[in-house]
Amino acid sequence: MKIVSNLGHLEGNAKWAIDRSIRLLSSAKSLAVPFEREERMTFAIVNLLNTWANFQRTYFICCLLGARSSVNSQIQSSVTGSISTIQEAIGKAVLHFKPSRSPRSNGEWDSRDEPTWHDANTLLKLSTAFSFTNDLDIQTAFSFGFTAHRNLVVFRNYYAHKNRGTKSKAQAIAVQYLIPQKLHPTAILLSAPSIAASTSLIQMWAEELSQTVELLCS
């Protein structure tokens, strides 16, 4: 996602990417071949988590450098004005969690040194550490009890590795939504959770991410 001066643009890009990730799932239940359902769900889950991680990374950089919210409020940090590049911003995040790391000779940071961007706690900690002027709004955005932020990665791990351990961990999450634990992970994601009977679990998670994006950017 592109670094922007107004978070309204970032919000639009993130929501579009979230919707795109699950677009092919609307007809997944009707597919006669299980492999095709599995293929579509793999694409959806991996891309959905990547989108969420990319959004939080880009959001951090925008706020650290100084941006305006979608309602035109100025956002600043304790280092706004003293740094001006993306790599400098990434360096601040890396060194906060790994003080001993250093950039390459060209000034770029190894992506393996970057924090876990899909983890909401990463943004929460960085927002406080660098005194974002919208820190309270960020803390509030993650206080609504949404579960996508912590459970989506468990299913991503299943689709990325597909072994007995990752499958069991994904199935264990089903009970939180009163969905039968014995179901295959793909069937779990296509099932309706008890708190949103008119939709599927994966669609509910996508909506939770979209709502969080909107809260963070407003």
C-alpha positions as a Markdown table, in Angstrom:
| # | Residue | x | y | z |
|---|---|---|---|---|
| 1 | Met | 0.0 | 0.0 | 0.0 |
| 2 | Lys | 1.2 | 3.5 | -0.8 |
| 3 | Ile | 2.3 | 6.0 | 1.8 |
| 4 | Val | -0.2 | 8.8 | 1.8 |
| 5 | Ser | -0.6 | 12.3 | 3.4 |
| 6 | Asn | -4.3 | 11.7 | 4.0 |
| 7 | Leu | -5.4 | 8.5 | 5.7 |
| 8 | Gly | -8.7 | 8.6 | 3.8 |
| 9 | His | -6.8 | 7.3 | 0.7 |
| 10 | Leu | -5.2 | 4.5 | 2.8 |
| 11 | Glu | -8.6 | 3.5 | 4.1 |
| 12 | Gly | -10.1 | 3.2 | 0.6 |
| 13 | Asn | -7.1 | 1.1 | -0.6 |
| 14 | Ala | -7.2 | -1.2 | 2.4 |
| 15 | Lys | -11.0 | -1.8 | 2.2 |
| 16 | Trp | -10.7 | -2.5 | -1.5 |
| 17 | Ala | -7.9 | -5.0 | -0.9 |
| 18 | Ile | -9.9 | -6.7 | 1.9 |
| 19 | Asp | -13.0 | -7.1 | -0.3 |
| 20 | Arg | -10.8 | -8.4 | -3.1 |
| 21 | Ser | -9.4 | -11.1 | -0.9 |
| 22 | Ile | -12.7 | -12.7 | -0.2 |
| 23 | Arg | -14.5 | -11.9 | -3.5 |
| 24 | Leu | -14.3 | -15.5 | -4.8 |
| 25 | Leu | -15.7 | -17.1 | -1.7 |
| 26 | Ser | -19.3 | -16.1 | -2.4 |
| 27 | Ser | -19.8 | -19.2 | -4.6 |
| 28 | Ala | -17.3 | -21.5 | -2.7 |
| 29 | Lys | -19.9 | -23.5 | -1.0 |
| 30 | Ser | -21.5 | -24.5 | -4.3 |
| 31 | Leu | -18.3 | -25.9 | -5.7 |
| 32 | Ala | -18.5 | -29.6 | -6.2 |
| 33 | Val | -14.8 | -30.3 | -6.0 |
| 34 | Pro | -13.3 | -29.9 | -2.5 |
| 35 | Phe | -9.9 | -29.0 | -3.9 |
| 36 | Glu | -11.4 | -25.9 | -5.6 |
| 37 | Arg | -12.9 | -24.7 | -2.3 |
| 38 | Glu | -9.6 | -25.3 | -0.5 |
| 39 | Glu | -7.7 | -23.4 | -3.3 |
| 40 | Arg | -10.0 | -20.4 | -3.0 |
| 41 | Met | -9.9 | -20.3 | 0.8 |
| 42 | Thr | -6.1 | -20.5 | 0.8 |
| 43 | Phe | -5.9 | -17.5 | -1.5 |
| 44 | Ala | -8.5 | -15.6 | 0.6 |
| 45 | Ile | -6.9 | -16.3 | 4.0 |
| 46 | Val | -3.3 | -15.6 | 2.9 |
| 47 | Asn | -4.2 | -12.4 | 1.1 |
| 48 | Leu | -6.5 | -11.2 | 3.8 |
| 49 | Leu | -3.8 | -11.5 | 6.5 |
| 50 | Asn | -1.2 | -9.9 | 4.1 |
| 51 | Thr | -3.5 | -7.0 | 3.4 |
| 52 | Trp | -4.0 | -6.5 | 7.2 |
| 53 | Ala | -0.3 | -6.6 | 7.8 |
| 54 | Asn | 0.5 | -4.2 | 5.0 |
| 55 | Phe | -2.2 | -1.8 | 6.2 |
| 56 | Gln | -0.8 | -1.7 | 9.7 |
| 57 | Arg | 2.8 | -1.2 | 8.4 |
| 58 | Thr | 1.7 | 1.6 | 6.1 |
| 59 | Tyr | -0.5 | 3.2 | 8.7 |
| 60 | Phe | 2.4 | 3.3 | 11.2 |
| 61 | Ile | 4.7 | 4.9 | 8.6 |
| 62 | Cys | 2.1 | 7.5 | 7.7 |
| 63 | Cys | 1.3 | 8.5 | 11.3 |
| 64 | Leu | 5.0 | 8.5 | 12.3 |
| 65 | Leu | 6.0 | 10.9 | 9.4 |
| 66 | Gly | 2.9 | 13.0 | 9.9 |
| 67 | Ala | -0.4 | 12.6 | 8.1 |
| 68 | Arg | -4.0 | 13.8 | 8.2 |
| 69 | Ser | -7.0 | 11.7 | 9.1 |
| 70 | Ser | -9.9 | 11.1 | 6.8 |
| 71 | Val | -11.6 | 14.0 | 8.5 |
| 72 | Asn | -8.5 | 16.2 | 8.1 |
| 73 | Ser | -7.2 | 16.1 | 11.6 |
| 74 | Gln | -3.4 | 16.5 | 11.8 |
| 75 | Ile | -1.6 | 13.4 | 13.2 |
| 76 | Gln | 2.0 | 13.6 | 14.5 |
| 77 | Ser | 4.5 | 11.6 | 16.4 |
| 78 | Ser | 7.5 | 12.4 | 18.7 |
| 79 | Val | 9.8 | 12.1 | 15.6 |
| 80 | Thr | 7.6 | 13.9 | 13.0 |
| 81 | Gly | 9.8 | 16.4 | 11.3 |
| 82 | Ser | 13.1 | 14.8 | 12.2 |
| 83 | Ile | 12.7 | 11.9 | 9.7 |
| 84 | Ser | 11.4 | 12.0 | 6.2 |
| 85 | Thr | 11.8 | 8.6 | 4.6 |
| 86 | Ile | 10.1 | 5.2 | 4.7 |
| 87 | Gln | 13.3 | 3.4 | 5.6 |
| 88 | Glu | 13.9 | 5.8 | 8.6 |
| 89 | Ala | 10.4 | 5.1 | 9.8 |
| 90 | Ile | 10.9 | 1.4 | 9.5 |
| 91 | Gly | 14.2 | 1.7 | 11.3 |
| 92 | Lys | 12.4 | 3.3 | 14.3 |
| 93 | Ala | 10.0 | 0.3 | 14.4 |
| 94 | Val | 12.8 | -2.2 | 14.1 |
| 95 | Leu | 15.0 | -0.7 | 16.8 |
| 96 | His | 12.1 | -0.3 | 19.2 |
| 97 | Phe | 11.8 | -4.1 | 19.3 |
| 98 | Lys | 15.3 | -5.1 | 18.3 |
| 99 | Pro | 17.8 | -2.4 | 19.5 |
| 100 | Ser | 20.9 | -4.4 | 18.3 |
| 101 | Arg | 19.8 | -4.5 | 14.7 |
| 102 | Ser | 21.3 | -2.3 | 12.0 |
| 103 | Pro | 20.4 | -1.5 | 8.4 |
| 104 | Arg | 22.2 | -2.7 | 5.3 |
| 105 | Ser | 25.0 | -0.6 | 3.8 |
| 106 | Asn | 22.4 | 1.0 | 1.4 |
| 107 | Gly | 20.3 | 2.1 | 4.4 |
| 108 | Glu | 17.5 | -0.4 | 3.8 |
| 109 | Trp | 16.3 | -2.7 | 6.6 |
| 110 | Asp | 16.0 | -6.4 | 6.2 |
| 111 | Ser | 12.3 | -7.4 | 6.1 |
| 112 | Arg | 13.1 | -10.2 | 8.5 |
| 113 | Asp | 14.0 | -7.7 | 11.2 |
| 114 | Glu | 10.7 | -5.8 | 10.9 |
| 115 | Pro | 8.1 | -6.4 | 13.7 |
| 116 | Thr | 5.2 | -8.7 | 13.2 |
| 117 | Trp | 2.9 | -6.3 | 11.4 |
| 118 | His | -0.2 | -8.5 | 11.4 |
| 119 | Asp | -0.2 | -8.4 | 15.2 |
| 120 | Ala | -2.3 | -5.5 | 16.5 |
| 121 | Asn | -0.1 | -5.3 | 19.6 |
| 122 | Thr | 2.7 | -4.1 | 17.4 |
| 123 | Leu | 0.9 | -1.0 | 16.3 |
| 124 | Leu | -0.5 | -0.4 | 19.8 |
| 125 | Lys | 3.0 | -0.5 | 21.3 |
| 126 | Leu | 4.6 | 1.7 | 18.6 |
| 127 | Ser | 1.8 | 4.2 | 18.8 |
| 128 | Thr | 2.4 | 4.7 | 22.5 |
| 129 | Ala | 6.2 | 4.6 | 22.3 |
| 130 | Phe | 6.3 | 7.3 | 19.6 |
| 131 | Ser | 3.5 | 9.4 | 21.2 |
| 132 | Phe | 1.1 | 9.5 | 18.3 |
| 133 | Thr | -1.3 | 12.3 | 18.8 |
| 134 | Asn | -4.1 | 9.9 | 17.9 |
| 135 | Asp | -2.9 | 7.2 | 20.3 |
| 136 | Leu | -6.1 | 7.2 | 22.2 |
| 137 | Asp | -8.1 | 6.6 | 19.0 |
| 138 | Ile | -5.8 | 3.7 | 18.1 |
| 139 | Gln | -6.3 | 2.1 | 21.5 |
| 140 | Thr | -10.1 | 2.6 | 21.2 |
| 141 | Ala | -10.2 | 1.0 | 17.7 |
| 142 | Phe | -8.9 | -2.3 | 19.1 |
| 143 | Ser | -11.2 | -2.3 | 22.1 |
| 144 | Phe | -14.4 | -3.6 | 20.4 |
| 145 | Gly | -13.9 | -7.3 | 21.0 |
| 146 | Phe | -13.2 | -8.2 | 17.4 |
| 147 | Thr | -11.6 | -11.6 | 17.0 |
| 148 | Ala | -10.2 | -11.4 | 13.5 |
| 149 | His | -7.0 | -9.7 | 14.8 |
| 150 | Arg | -5.9 | -12.7 | 16.8 |
| 151 | Asn | -7.6 | -15.7 | 15.1 |
| 152 | Leu | -7.0 | -15.0 | 11.4 |
| 153 | Val | -3.3 | -15.8 | 11.7 |
| 154 | Val | -4.1 | -19.2 | 13.2 |
| 155 | Phe | -6.0 | -20.2 | 10.0 |
| 156 | Arg | -3.3 | -18.6 | 7.8 |
| 157 | Asn | -0.7 | -20.9 | 9.5 |
| 158 | Tyr | -2.9 | -23.9 | 8.6 |
| 159 | Tyr | -3.2 | -22.9 | 4.9 |
| 160 | Ala | 0.5 | -22.0 | 4.7 |
| 161 | His | 1.8 | -25.2 | 6.3 |
| 162 | Lys | -1.1 | -27.7 | 6.3 |
| 163 | Asn | 0.0 | -30.2 | 8.9 |
| 164 | Arg | -1.7 | -31.9 | 11.8 |
| 165 | Gly | -0.7 | -29.3 | 14.3 |
| 166 | Thr | -1.8 | -26.3 | 12.4 |
| 167 | Lys | -5.1 | -28.0 | 11.5 |
| 168 | Ser | -5.8 | -28.8 | 15.2 |
| 169 | Lys | -5.1 | -25.2 | 16.3 |
| 170 | Ala | -7.5 | -23.9 | 13.6 |
| 171 | Gln | -10.2 | -26.4 | 14.5 |
| 172 | Ala | -9.9 | -25.5 | 18.2 |
| 173 | Ile | -11.0 | -21.9 | 17.4 |
| 174 | Ala | -14.3 | -23.1 | 16.1 |
| 175 | Val | -15.8 | -23.6 | 19.5 |
| 176 | Gln | -15.5 | -19.8 | 20.2 |
| 177 | Tyr | -18.2 | -19.3 | 17.6 |
| 178 | Leu | -20.3 | -22.4 | 18.4 |
| 179 | Ile | -19.1 | -24.1 | 15.2 |
| 180 | Pro | -18.5 | -27.8 | 15.4 |
| 181 | Gln | -14.8 | -28.4 | 16.0 |
| 182 | Lys | -14.6 | -31.6 | 13.9 |
| 183 | Leu | -15.2 | -29.7 | 10.7 |
| 184 | His | -12.4 | -29.1 | 8.2 |
| 185 | Pro | -10.9 | -25.5 | 8.5 |
| 186 | Thr | -12.4 | -24.5 | 5.2 |
| 187 | Ala | -15.8 | -25.7 | 6.3 |
| 188 | Ile | -15.4 | -23.8 | 9.6 |
| 189 | Leu | -14.6 | -20.5 | 7.8 |
| 190 | Leu | -17.6 | -21.0 | 5.5 |
| 191 | Ser | -19.9 | -21.7 | 8.5 |
| 192 | Ala | -22.0 | -19.1 | 10.3 |
| 193 | Pro | -20.7 | -18.0 | 13.7 |
| 194 | Ser | -23.2 | -17.8 | 16.5 |
| 195 | Ile | -22.8 | -14.0 | 16.8 |
| 196 | Ala | -23.5 | -13.4 | 13.1 |
| 197 | Ala | -25.8 | -16.1 | 11.8 |
| 198 | Ser | -26.4 | -14.3 | 8.5 |
| 199 | Thr | -22.8 | -14.5 | 7.3 |
| 200 | Ser | -19.8 | -16.8 | 7.3 |
| 201 | Leu | -16.9 | -16.6 | 9.8 |
| 202 | Ile | -14.5 | -15.5 | 7.1 |
| 203 | Gln | -16.8 | -12.7 | 6.0 |
| 204 | Met | -17.4 | -11.6 | 9.5 |
| 205 | Trp | -13.6 | -11.3 | 10.0 |
| 206 | Ala | -13.2 | -9.3 | 6.8 |
| 207 | Glu | -15.9 | -6.9 | 8.0 |
| 208 | Glu | -14.1 | -6.6 | 11.4 |
| 209 | Leu | -10.9 | -5.7 | 9.7 |
| 210 | Ser | -12.7 | -3.1 | 7.5 |
| 211 | Gln | -14.4 | -1.6 | 10.5 |
| 212 | Thr | -11.0 | -1.4 | 12.3 |
| 213 | Val | -9.4 | 0.3 | 9.2 |
| 214 | Glu | -12.2 | 2.9 | 9.2 |
| 215 | Leu | -11.8 | 3.6 | 12.9 |
| 216 | Leu | -8.1 | 4.0 | 12.6 |
| 217 | Cys | -8.2 | 6.3 | 9.7 |
| 218 | Ser | -11.1 | 8.5 | 10.8 |
